[in-house]
């Protein structure tokens, strides 16, 4: 393989490259050549592994996980990995060893690493082609350079509206129609002639029509006209309801500590030395470095709201809390003595459903959780706002304890009187429905869609009751 020096240069610059090949035989040849040059050296720590369509999906995953353990690393792959596989956490460069016949494939290959979550400041993409190869030259001029030009003009990629075989046939037909045989052999093929041939012209015309349709769609829907400041309130509201990165970190750290698998602080990350038992069936038992800030550094796993650790812990704690376990990790009710309050305060965790009715779409049932607190008696409650309740919860720390019998009696009395709050619960439900309706109105005014009716579905579910007592 003549391009071994290119891979060596990438490794020397600190990149972990993927070598993309079109054919399985090519990938195996390239991988063997790189192994002989890179792995055979004394004290070499470079690992080269080919992943192709010859392996099953499980085998490909095993090989990929094996390669992730090494640094520096080189993966040689066919397009079996170019779609639906996120590689941005482990690779930082792409080399297209041979040109695909459709630039859509280039976008898919590079999109495996050039995506959200990539920790490297720069990623490098290298395209190899033969200068004296009319086939590569035609593909480069007819397809790839035009794709780049469209991307620069629109800011997005417009796929070729044809499959790779159709494009390949068009280029080959133009090439062979223009080959002129002389006594001395083949005459050099002019790309200008290739570009003017009917099959290639048809590809370009079809592509141009797709570009025009995309321009019209962008004008019609005008997503680019939405200004971030106009939807900032909705984004902030979503974070308050769903939790931001600080909320995720607080939840995971506390959950792991209660499950006797605490996190250990490292320089820019947290070390989870033991995976909680409730997650081992899906995550395994290998320790890992994690962070709650994106993008994550090399070798560190980003933990967001939708990460399996967060979802798994939340599911386990909720199921355990609603079961008949006498001592759950997270209780649905409790009495806490704290200096965070100056008078008895009740905090309720509620689940509310809304029916969204729209004349243009079928009805939808939406669900949300909210926390509300009150002071005073249940017959005359003084309600705290959602924001004030969340702020109070964030600073509550127990400062004393009560005998179990007294806590049990206190909670039984409170639960017995919760029916006094039915009218207040209805008011809260309608208050939330109006807030959601207003939020939909603001967003739909931007997107030019019709209005929606929001109807609360009563009664609300009471998921948790927590009684805070002053010292």
Secondary structure, 3 states (H helix, E strand, C coil): CCCHHHHHHHHHCCCCEEEECCCHHHHHHHHHHHHHHHHCCCCCCCEEEEECCCCCHHHHHHHHHHHHCCCCEEEEECHHHCCCCCCCCCCCEEEECCCCCCHHHHHHHHHCCCCCCCCCCCCEEEECCCCCCHHHHHHHHHHHHHHHHHHHHHCCCCCCCCCHHHHHHHHHHHHHHCCCEECCEECCCCHHHHHCCHHHHHHHHHHHHHHHHHHHHHHHHCHHHCCHHHCHHHHHHHHHHHCCHHHHHHHHHHHHHHCCCCCEECCCCEEECCCCHHHHHHHCCCCEEEECCCCCCCCCEECCCCCHHHHHHHHHHHHHHHCCCCCCCCCCEEEEEECCCCCCEEEEEEEEEEEEECCCCCCEEEEEEEEEEEECCCCCCEECCHHHHHHHHHHCCEEECCCHHHHHHHHHHHHHCHHHHHHHHHHHHHHHHHHHHHHHHHHHHHHCCCCCEEEEEEEEEEEEEEEEECC
